[in-house]
Amino acid sequence: MIGFLRGVLVQKHPPALLVDVGGVGYELEAPMSTFYSLPAVGAEVRLHTHLVVREDAHLLYGFATESERRLFRDLLRVSGVGPKIGLALLSGMNVDTFAVCVETQDVESLVRVPGIGRKTAERLVIEMRDRIRALGEMPAFGQATPGAAAGPAAEAYAAMVALGYRPAEVTKLLKKVATEGSATEDIIREALKLAVSK
């Protein structure tokens, strides 16, 4: 199996990536949490990967952290959850936020993620609790999970989605905000100003 890829980032058009590894171009899909941590096109990138083999295709998924990949793999074991929903979840919230949703049985936040209905959200809360704890991913409230998708832009994205904004809308807003070197709270404040002024 392909455990990780290290090569030159050739293209990045969410959710698709193209990475040149020794002259071979690998096509991957990745969640937005990973996109926020990617370097510029032309730079070297290292991604944890998961390969899904289907009758009609071999699909490769890339993740910035091992925590993201482990959560993605556990999500695929839940009935009714496939790769698309797994990517949507990791695009709507980071590992830490998802763990808190499971622990607090916050079905409403999960339902806000595109493609997740109430029944699926309830199933996630029930089936993922033991798995999250077994992986040692359950954070103490207010603390970051080691290895979780981090970075002010990713945190701002997750926070705004949790507030009820559509992921696509949040992505557009954050593109207009200067995120480099800014604190999470400042990014959210500026994005909300833009949203209100629309």
C-alpha positions in Angstrom: 0.0 0.0 0.0 1.0 3.6 -0.4 1.6 5.0 3.0 2.8 8.5 2.1 4.0 10.6 -0.9 6.8 13.1 -1.0 7.3 15.1 -4.1 6.7 18.4 -5.9 3.2 19.9 -5.7 2.2 20.5 -9.3 -1.5 21.4 -9.0 -3.9 22.2 -6.2 -7.6 22.7 -7.1 -9.8 21.6 -4.1 -10.3 18.8 -3.6 -7.8 17.6 -6.2 -4.0 17.6 -5.9 -1.3 16.5 -8.3 2.1 15.6 -6.9 5.2 14.7 -9.0 7.1 11.9 -7.3 10.2 11.1 -9.2 8.6 11.9 -12.6 5.3 10.1 -11.8 2.2 12.3 -11.3 0.0 11.1 -8.5 -3.6 12.4 -8.4 -5.1 12.7 -4.9 -8.1 14.2 -3.2 -7.7 16.0 0.1 -9.9 17.8 2.7 -9.8 21.6 3.1 -7.9 21.2 6.4 -5.0 19.8 4.4 -5.3 22.4 1.7 -4.8 25.2 4.2 -1.4 23.7 5.2 -0.1 23.1 1.6 2.9 25.0 0.3 2.9 26.9 -2.9 2.8 25.1 -6.2 6.4 24.0 -7.1 7.4 23.4 -3.5 8.0 20.0 -2.0 5.1 18.4 -0.1 4.8 15.3 2.1 1.3 13.8 2.5 0.0 10.8 4.4 -2.2 8.7 2.1 -5.0 6.2 2.0 -5.8 4.2 -1.1 -9.4 3.1 -1.8 -9.7 0.3 -4.3 -13.0 0.0 -6.2 -13.9 -2.2 -9.2 -13.8 0.8 -11.5 -11.0 2.9 -9.9 -8.1 3.2 -7.5 -8.6 6.5 -5.5 -5.8 8.0 -3.5 -6.5 10.4 -0.6 -3.9 12.7 0.9 -3.7 14.2 4.5 -1.4 16.7 6.1 -1.3 14.8 9.4 -1.5 11.3 10.6 -4.4 12.2 12.9 -6.5 13.2 9.8 -5.7 10.0 8.0 -6.5 7.9 11.1 -9.9 9.6 11.5 -10.7 9.3 7.8 -10.0 5.5 8.0 -12.2 5.1 11.1 -15.0 7.1 9.4 -15.0 4.7 6.5 -15.8 1.9 8.9 -19.1 3.6 9.9 -22.1 2.3 8.0 -23.3 4.8 5.3 -20.0 6.8 5.4 -17.9 6.8 2.3 -14.8 8.8 1.2 -16.9 11.8 0.0 -18.5 12.2 3.5 -15.1 11.6 5.1 -13.6 14.4 3.1 -16.5 16.7 3.8 -16.2 16.1 7.6 -12.5 16.8 7.6 -13.2 19.9 5.5 -15.9 21.2 7.8 -14.0 20.6 11.1 -10.6 19.5 12.3 -9.8 16.3 14.3 -10.1 18.1 17.6 -13.5 19.7 16.8 -14.9 16.4 15.5 -13.8 14.7 18.7 -15.6 17.3 20.8 -18.7 16.9 18.7 -18.7 13.2 19.4 -18.0 13.5 23.1 -20.8 16.1 23.6 -23.1 14.3 21.2 -23.4 17.5 19.2 -25.5 16.2 16.3 -26.5 19.7 15.1 -22.9 20.6 14.2 -22.4 17.4 12.3 -25.6 17.8 10.3 -24.3 21.2 9.1 -21.6 19.3 7.1 -22.9 18.8 3.5 -24.0 15.3 2.8 -24.6 14.3 6.4 -28.2 13.7 7.5 -29.4 13.4 11.0 -29.4 9.6 11.0 -25.8 9.5 9.8 -24.8 12.1 12.4 -26.4 10.2 15.2 -24.6 7.0 13.9 -21.3 8.8 13.9 -21.8 10.0 17.5 -22.5 6.4 18.7 -20.0 4.5 16.6 -17.1 6.9 16.8 -17.0 7.6 20.5 -15.0 4.4 21.4 -12.8 4.7 18.4 -11.9 8.3 19.1 -11.0 7.4 22.7 -9.1 4.3 21.6 -7.0 6.4 19.4 -6.3 8.8 22.2 -7.7 11.6 20.2 -10.2 12.9 22.7 -9.0 16.3 23.9 -9.6 18.1 27.1 -11.9 21.0 26.4 -10.0 24.1 25.4 -6.9 22.1 24.5 -5.5 21.3 21.1 -5.1 17.7 20.2 -1.5 16.8 19.4 -1.1 16.2 15.7 -4.6 17.7 14.9 -5.0 19.8 11.8 -3.8 23.2 13.1 -3.2 26.7 11.8 -5.3 29.8 12.2 -6.9 29.6 8.8 -8.0 26.0 9.3 -9.3 26.8 12.8 -11.2 29.9 11.4 -12.7 27.7 8.7 -13.9 25.1 11.2 -15.3 27.8 13.5 -17.3 29.5 10.8 -18.7 26.3 9.5 -19.8 25.5 13.1 -21.5 28.9 13.1 -23.7 27.7 10.2 -21.9 29.2 7.2 -21.7 26.9 4.1 -18.2 25.5 3.5 -18.0 26.9 0.0 -19.1 30.4 1.3 -16.4 30.2 4.0 -13.7 29.3 1.5 -14.6 32.4 -0.6 -14.6 34.7 2.4 -11.2 33.4 3.7 -9.7 33.9 0.3 -10.4 37.7 0.7 -8.9 37.8 4.2 -5.2 38.2 4.9 -4.5 35.0 6.9 -0.7 35.0 6.9 0.6 35.7 10.4 -2.9 36.5 11.6 -4.5 35.0 14.8 -7.6 32.8 14.4 -9.9 35.3 16.1 -8.7 38.1 13.8 -9.3 36.0 10.7 -12.8 35.1 11.9 -13.6 38.7 12.7 -12.6 40.0 9.3 -14.4 37.2 7.5 -17.6 37.9 9.5 -17.3 41.6 8.6 -17.2 40.6 4.9 -20.1 38.3 5.3 -22.3 41.0 6.9 -21.4 43.6 4.4 -22.4 41.4 1.4 
